[in-house]
Amino acid sequence: MDKPAHPFAFRDFRFYWTARLCATLGQMAMVIVIGWQVYDIARGKLGMTPKEAALQLGLVGVAQFLPLLLLTLVVGWVADRVDRRWIARSAVALECFCAVTLGWLSATDTMTLPALFAVAALLGVARAFASPALQALAPNLVPAAVLPAAIAMSSIAWQGGAVLGPAMGGYLYAWHHAMPYLVSAGLFGLAFLSLMMIRPIHQSALGAARPWQQMIDGLRYVRRNRLVLGAISLDLFAVLLGGATAMLPIYARDILKVGAEGLGHLRAAPALGAMLMAGWFAWRPLRNNVGVKLLFGVGVFGLATIAFGLSTNMNLSLAMLTLLGAADMLSVYVRQSLIQIYTPDAMRGRVGAVSTLFISGSNELGEAESGFLAALIGPVGAVVAGGVGAIMVAALWARWFPELKNARSFAPPETLEDIPVKEART
């Protein structure tokens, strides 16, 4: 049997990969600086205590998550109904607008907490539309046999941006407060141009059912396909409980005392581990016992979170964050491969929207949960408790979702129309 072609052998995937890298660089540079500015304004200009400022970080997570919660059903339906390329292009254009706005406010020294919260919410709207469209677009650009490798390469683009973006944001912010946002605006422009270069794609047509019924079909499909449900919900609860990244500004300023540049290093460390793991999977894809390895990755994620939470040494903290990121990438790789392969194209946008809601629930709400918990018991206690929670989730999901634990490979079913899609349409 001939070895499947590399994803970069396909022209449109190369432009997709470039767009994802540039957009992620811009996003991560902005996110790290927004968090730093929120905490800095709260602690400096407003004179809040560390616990009160941690609460503000939690509110930023809520501001980014609410648009995703409110728009999930709509954006998934749109991603299955409208040209996915134009959805992604519009979302990137909105992110560029946000970057220019924050750059102007920083340059004129008029930045305020309400402005940061408002732009964070707009970024949430952009991500709500972009994520399901981009997730559903990738399978349209490569053959099914290449899809697991394409997911790994797409993860490299995202994680590469996540590695370089925070460090870039930290260094640029140290140079001038407006620079991270202005550079991000340029990166979003490059991402937009790359998306414009992707040629028209074949997209499976939706049926004649009412739009609301079609929106609900995505939720029903996820609920009835226990493999997909287990994979999506595992990420939600594991990262929701184990999210340590929201506490990084506190660790950088008050525990490790490494400042804005050190914050960039801390934020980049998980992505470095994830990028290295994704590169390994692009070279040596997983083939056997993928479900067990998924659960193992979540367990290691929890252990690394606990070790980071207890650390007061910068080198140890960086090492644990790198391990945390590698374990998370193992989970992401298996989960996304299973979801994409076991979901028909006509439903990928709606299932992708549900997945995005769960992922963002784990990230943004995880940041909120960590911020609120830190306000009650302190940042160290919040991070350690989250790591313990992630380990417990891995153990419970192994028991509650045997379909997930027993997943042996990424081999797709003989026909996707024979699995719960039919049930979802009844």
C-alpha positions as CSV (number, residue, x, y, z in Angstrom):
1,M,0.0,0.0,0.0
2,D,1.3,3.4,-1.0
3,K,2.1,5.8,1.9
4,P,-0.4,8.7,2.1
5,A,1.0,12.0,0.8
6,H,2.1,14.7,3.2
7,P,-0.5,17.4,3.9
8,F,1.9,20.0,2.5
9,A,1.6,18.3,-0.9
10,F,-1.8,20.0,-1.2
11,R,-1.6,23.7,-2.2
12,D,-4.7,24.8,-0.4
13,F,-3.7,23.2,2.9
14,R,-0.4,25.1,2.7
15,F,-2.3,28.4,2.6
16,Y,-4.6,27.1,5.4
17,W,-1.6,26.2,7.5
18,T,0.0,29.7,7.0
19,A,-3.2,31.4,7.9
20,R,-3.6,29.4,11.0
21,L,0.0,30.1,12.1
22,C,-0.3,33.9,11.5
23,A,-3.7,34.1,13.2
24,T,-2.5,32.1,16.2
25,L,0.6,34.3,16.6
26,G,-1.6,37.4,16.6
27,Q,-4.1,35.8,19.0
28,M,-1.6,34.6,21.5
29,A,0.4,37.8,21.5
30,M,-2.8,39.7,22.3
31,V,-4.2,37.3,24.9
32,I,-1.0,37.3,27.0
33,V,-0.9,41.1,26.9
34,I,-4.6,41.5,27.7
35,G,-4.2,39.3,30.7
36,W,-1.1,41.3,31.8
37,Q,-2.7,44.6,31.3
38,V,-5.9,43.6,33.2
39,Y,-3.8,42.4,36.1
40,D,-1.4,45.4,35.9
41,I,-4.2,48.0,35.9
42,A,-6.0,46.2,38.7
43,R,-2.9,46.0,40.9
44,G,-1.3,49.3,39.9
45,K,-3.8,52.0,38.9
46,L,-6.7,50.6,40.9
47,G,-4.7,49.3,43.9
48,M,-6.5,45.9,44.1
49,T,-5.1,43.1,46.2
50,P,-3.7,40.0,44.4
51,K,-6.9,38.1,45.1
52,E,-9.1,41.0,43.8
53,A,-7.0,41.2,40.7
54,A,-7.2,37.5,40.2
55,L,-11.0,37.9,40.1
56,Q,-10.6,40.4,37.3
57,L,-8.6,37.7,35.3
58,G,-11.5,35.4,35.9
59,L,-14.0,37.9,34.5
60,V,-11.9,38.3,31.3
61,G,-12.4,34.5,30.8
62,V,-16.1,35.0,31.2
63,A,-16.2,37.9,28.7
64,Q,-14.5,35.7,26.1
65,F,-16.7,32.6,26.8
66,L,-20.2,34.2,26.8
67,P,-20.3,34.9,23.0
68,L,-19.3,31.3,22.4
69,L,-22.1,30.1,24.7
70,L,-24.7,32.3,23.1
71,L,-23.7,31.7,19.5
72,T,-22.8,28.0,19.4
73,L,-25.9,26.7,17.6
74,V,-25.9,29.5,15.1
75,V,-22.2,29.4,14.2
76,G,-22.2,25.7,13.7
77,W,-25.2,25.9,11.3
78,V,-23.6,28.8,9.5
79,A,-20.4,26.7,9.0
80,D,-22.4,23.9,7.4
81,R,-24.5,26.3,5.3
82,V,-22.1,29.1,4.2
83,D,-18.7,28.9,2.5
84,R,-16.3,28.1,5.3
85,R,-13.5,30.1,3.8
86,W,-15.5,33.4,4.0
87,I,-16.5,32.7,7.6
88,A,-12.9,32.3,8.6
89,R,-11.9,35.4,6.6
90,S,-14.6,37.5,8.3
91,A,-13.5,36.3,11.7
92,V,-9.9,37.2,11.1
93,A,-10.9,40.6,9.8
94,L,-12.8,41.2,13.1
95,E,-9.7,40.1,15.1
96,C,-7.6,42.6,13.1
97,F,-10.1,45.3,14.1
98,C,-9.7,44.4,17.8
99,A,-5.9,44.5,17.5
100,V,-6.0,47.9,15.9
101,T,-8.4,49.2,18.6
102,L,-6.2,48.0,21.5
103,G,-3.1,49.3,19.8
104,W,-4.6,52.8,19.5
105,L,-5.8,52.7,23.2
106,S,-2.3,51.6,24.3
107,A,-0.5,54.2,22.2
108,T,-2.7,57.0,23.5
109,D,-2.4,55.7,27.1
110,T,-6.2,55.5,27.4
111,M,-6.5,51.8,28.2
112,T,-9.2,50.9,30.8
113,L,-10.5,47.6,32.2
114,P,-14.0,48.1,30.5
115,A,-12.2,48.5,27.1
116,L,-10.2,45.3,27.7
117,F,-13.3,43.4,28.7
118,A,-15.3,44.7,25.6
119,V,-12.5,43.8,23.2
120,A,-12.2,40.4,24.9
121,A,-15.9,39.8,24.2
122,L,-15.4,40.8,20.5
123,L,-12.5,38.3,20.3
124,G,-14.9,35.7,21.7
125,V,-17.4,36.5,18.9
126,A,-14.6,36.1,16.3
127,R,-13.4,32.8,17.7
128,A,-17.0,31.6,17.9
129,F,-17.3,31.8,14.1
130,A,-13.7,31.0,13.2
131,S,-13.2,27.8,15.2
132,P,-15.9,25.6,13.7
133,A,-15.3,26.9,10.2
134,L,-11.6,26.2,10.4
135,Q,-12.1,22.8,12.0
136,A,-14.6,21.8,9.3
137,L,-12.5,23.3,6.5
138,A,-9.4,21.2,7.0
139,P,-11.0,17.9,6.0
140,N,-12.1,19.6,2.8
141,L,-8.5,20.3,1.8
142,V,-6.9,16.8,2.1
143,P,-8.0,13.2,1.5
144,A,-9.3,11.2,4.4
145,A,-6.2,9.1,4.6
146,V,-4.1,12.2,5.2
147,L,-6.4,13.8,7.7
148,P,-4.7,12.6,11.0
149,A,-1.4,14.0,9.7
150,A,-3.1,17.2,8.6
151,I,-4.6,17.5,12.1
152,A,-1.1,17.1,13.5
153,M,0.3,19.7,11.1
154,S,-2.5,22.1,11.9
155,S,-1.8,21.6,15.6
156,I,1.9,22.5,14.9
157,A,0.8,25.7,13.3
158,W,-1.4,26.5,16.3
159,Q,1.1,25.5,18.9
160,G,3.9,27.1,17.0
161,G,2.0,30.4,17.2
162,A,1.3,29.7,20.8
163,V,5.0,29.2,21.5
164,L,6.2,32.3,19.7
165,G,3.1,34.5,20.3
166,P,3.3,35.0,24.1
167,A,7.1,35.5,24.1
168,M,6.7,37.9,21.2
169,G,3.9,39.7,23.0
170,G,5.9,40.0,26.2
171,Y,9.0,41.4,24.4
172,L,7.0,43.8,22.3
173,Y,5.1,45.0,25.3
174,A,8.3,45.7,27.1
175,W,9.5,47.8,24.2
176,H,6.2,49.7,23.8
177,H,2.7,48.9,25.1
178,A,1.1,49.3,21.7
179,M,3.5,47.2,19.7
180,P,2.0,43.7,20.4
181,Y,-1.4,44.8,19.1
182,L,0.0,46.5,16.0
183,V,2.2,43.5,15.1
184,S,-0.9,41.3,15.7
185,A,-2.9,43.4,13.3
186,G,-0.3,42.8,10.6
187,L,-0.3,39.1,11.3
188,F,-4.1,39.0,11.0
189,G,-3.7,40.8,7.6
190,L,-1.4,38.0,6.4
191,A,-3.8,35.4,7.6
192,F,-6.6,37.0,5.7
193,L,-4.6,37.1,2.5
194,S,-3.7,33.4,2.9
195,L,-7.3,32.5,3.4
196,M,-8.2,34.4,0.3
197,M,-5.8,32.2,-1.7
198,I,-7.7,29.0,-0.8
199,R,-9.7,27.8,-3.9
200,P,-13.4,27.0,-3.8
201,I,-14.1,23.7,-1.9
202,H,-16.8,21.1,-2.1
203,Q,-19.1,21.3,0.8
204,S,-21.9,18.8,1.5
205,A,-25.3,20.4,1.2
206,L,-27.7,20.6,4.1
207,G,-31.1,19.1,3.7
208,A,-34.4,20.9,3.6
209,A,-35.2,20.8,7.3
210,R,-35.9,24.0,9.2
211,P,-32.7,25.8,10.3
212,W,-33.5,25.4,14.0
213,Q,-33.9,21.6,13.6
214,Q,-30.6,21.5,11.7
215,M,-28.9,23.4,14.5
216,I,-30.3,20.9,17.1
217,D,-29.1,18.0,15.0
218,G,-25.5,18.8,15.9
219,L,-26.2,18.5,19.6
220,R,-28.2,15.4,19.1
221,Y,-25.4,13.8,17.1
222,V,-22.9,14.5,19.8
223,R,-25.2,13.2,22.5
224,R,-25.9,9.9,20.7
225,N,-22.4,9.2,19.5
226,R,-20.8,8.2,22.8
227,L,-17.2,8.1,21.3
228,V,-17.5,11.8,20.2
229,L,-19.3,12.8,23.4
230,G,-16.7,11.2,25.6
231,A,-13.8,12.8,23.6
232,I,-15.4,16.3,23.7
233,S,-16.5,16.2,27.3
234,L,-13.2,14.8,28.5
235,D,-11.4,18.0,27.4
236,L,-14.1,20.2,28.9
237,F,-13.8,18.9,32.4
238,A,-10.1,18.0,32.5
239,V,-9.0,21.5,31.4
240,L,-11.8,23.2,33.2
241,L,-10.5,21.9,36.4
242,G,-6.8,21.8,35.5
243,G,-6.4,25.2,33.9
244,A,-3.3,26.8,35.3
245,T,-2.6,29.3,32.5
246,A,-5.0,31.9,34.0
247,M,-2.7,32.1,37.0
248,L,0.4,32.8,35.1
249,P,0.3,36.6,35.5
250,I,0.1,36.0,39.3
251,Y,3.0,33.5,39.3
252,A,5.1,35.8,37.1
253,R,4.6,38.9,39.2
254,D,4.0,37.7,42.8
255,I,5.4,34.1,43.1
256,L,8.3,33.6,40.7
257,K,8.9,37.4,40.4
258,V,10.0,37.3,36.7
259,G,8.0,40.2,35.3
260,A,6.4,40.6,31.9
261,E,9.2,38.9,29.9
262,G,9.1,36.0,32.3
263,L,5.4,35.8,31.8
264,G,6.0,35.3,28.1
265,H,8.4,32.4,28.8
266,L,5.8,30.8,31.2
267,R,3.0,31.2,28.7
268,A,5.1,29.8,25.8
269,A,6.3,26.7,27.7
270,P,3.1,24.7,27.4
271,A,2.9,25.5,23.7
272,L,6.6,24.4,23.3
273,G,5.8,21.0,24.7
274,A,2.7,20.8,22.6
275,M,4.5,21.7,19.4
276,L,7.2,19.1,20.0
277,M,4.6,16.5,20.6
278,A,2.7,17.5,17.5
279,G,5.9,17.4,15.4
280,W,6.4,13.8,16.7
281,F,2.9,12.8,15.7
282,A,3.3,14.4,12.2
283,W,6.4,12.2,11.8
284,R,5.1,9.1,13.7
285,P,1.3,9.2,13.8
286,L,-0.4,7.1,16.6
287,R,-1.8,3.8,15.3
288,N,-2.7,1.6,18.2
289,N,-4.6,2.0,21.5
290,V,-5.4,5.6,20.9
291,G,-8.1,5.8,23.5
292,V,-5.9,4.5,26.4
293,K,-3.2,7.0,25.3
294,L,-5.8,9.8,25.3
295,L,-6.7,9.1,29.0
296,F,-3.0,8.7,29.9
297,G,-2.3,12.1,28.5
298,V,-5.0,13.7,30.7
299,G,-3.5,12.0,33.8
300,V,0.0,13.3,33.0
301,F,-1.6,16.7,32.4
302,G,-3.0,16.7,35.9
303,L,0.3,15.6,37.5
304,A,2.3,18.3,35.7
305,T,-0.3,20.9,36.8
306,I,0.1,19.9,40.5
307,A,3.9,20.1,40.2
308,F,3.8,23.5,38.6
309,G,1.4,24.8,41.2
310,L,3.8,23.8,44.0
311,S,6.9,25.1,42.3
312,T,8.7,28.3,43.3
313,N,11.6,27.7,40.9
314,M,11.4,29.2,37.4
315,N,13.3,26.3,35.7
316,L,11.1,23.7,37.4
317,S,8.0,25.7,36.5
318,L,9.0,25.9,32.9
319,A,9.7,22.2,32.8
320,M,6.4,21.3,34.3
321,L,4.5,23.6,31.9
322,T,6.3,22.1,29.0
323,L,5.3,18.6,30.1
324,L,1.8,19.8,30.7
325,G,1.6,21.1,27.1
326,A,3.0,17.9,25.6
327,A,0.4,15.8,27.5
328,D,-2.4,18.2,26.4
329,M,-1.3,17.9,22.8
330,L,-1.5,14.1,23.0
331,S,-5.1,14.6,24.2
332,V,-5.9,17.1,21.5
333,Y,-4.4,15.0,18.7
334,V,-6.4,11.9,19.6
335,R,-9.6,13.8,20.3
336,Q,-9.6,15.9,17.2
337,S,-8.7,13.0,15.0
338,L,-11.6,10.9,16.4
339,I,-14.1,13.7,16.1
340,Q,-13.2,14.6,12.5
341,I,-13.1,11.1,11.3
342,Y,-16.3,10.0,13.0
343,T,-18.3,13.0,11.8
344,P,-19.9,13.4,8.3
345,D,-18.9,16.4,6.4
346,A,-22.4,17.8,6.3
347,M,-22.4,18.0,10.1
348,R,-18.8,18.9,10.8
349,G,-19.6,22.6,11.3
350,R,-22.3,21.9,13.8
351,V,-20.2,19.3,15.7
352,G,-17.2,21.6,15.5
353,A,-19.3,24.4,17.1
354,V,-20.2,22.1,20.0
355,S,-16.6,21.0,20.3
356,T,-15.5,24.7,20.3
357,L,-18.0,25.4,23.0
358,F,-16.6,22.6,25.1
359,I,-13.0,23.6,24.4
360,S,-13.6,27.2,25.1
361,G,-15.6,26.2,28.1
362,S,-12.5,24.4,29.4
363,N,-10.2,27.3,28.5
364,E,-12.2,30.5,29.2
365,L,-14.4,29.1,32.0
366,G,-11.3,27.3,33.3
367,E,-9.6,30.6,33.5
368,A,-12.7,32.0,35.3
369,E,-12.9,29.1,37.7
370,S,-9.2,29.4,38.5
371,G,-9.5,33.1,39.0
372,F,-12.6,32.7,41.3
373,L,-11.0,29.8,43.2
374,A,-7.7,31.7,43.6
375,A,-9.7,34.6,45.1
376,L,-11.0,32.2,47.7
377,I,-8.0,29.9,48.5
378,G,-5.1,31.6,46.8
379,P,-3.4,30.8,43.4
380,V,-1.3,27.9,44.6
381,G,-4.3,26.1,46.1
382,A,-6.4,26.7,43.0
383,V,-3.7,25.3,40.6
384,V,-3.1,22.2,42.8
385,A,-6.8,21.5,43.2
386,G,-7.2,21.7,39.5
387,G,-4.5,19.2,38.8
388,V,-6.1,16.7,41.2
389,G,-9.4,17.3,39.5
390,A,-8.0,16.5,36.0
391,I,-6.6,13.2,37.3
392,M,-10.0,12.3,38.7
393,V,-11.7,13.2,35.4
394,A,-9.4,10.8,33.5
395,A,-10.2,8.0,35.9
396,L,-14.0,8.6,35.8
397,W,-14.1,8.9,32.0
398,A,-12.3,5.6,31.6
399,R,-15.2,4.1,33.6
400,W,-18.1,6.0,32.2
401,F,-17.0,6.0,28.5
402,P,-15.7,2.5,27.7
403,E,-16.1,3.4,24.0
404,L,-13.4,5.9,24.4
405,K,-11.1,3.7,26.4
406,N,-11.5,0.9,23.9
407,A,-10.8,3.0,20.8
408,R,-7.9,1.1,19.1
409,S,-7.1,3.2,16.0
410,F,-8.2,6.1,13.8
411,A,-9.7,3.7,11.2
412,P,-13.1,5.3,10.2
413,P,-16.3,3.3,10.2
414,E,-17.2,1.8,6.8
415,T,-19.8,4.4,6.3
416,L,-20.5,7.4,8.5
417,E,-24.1,7.3,7.5
418,D,-24.6,4.0,9.5
419,I,-23.7,5.6,12.8
420,P,-25.9,7.9,14.9
421,V,-26.4,10.5,12.2
422,K,-29.6,8.6,11.1
423,E,-30.8,8.7,14.7
424,A,-30.1,12.4,14.9
425,R,-32.3,13.1,11.9
426,T,-35.3,11.3,13.2
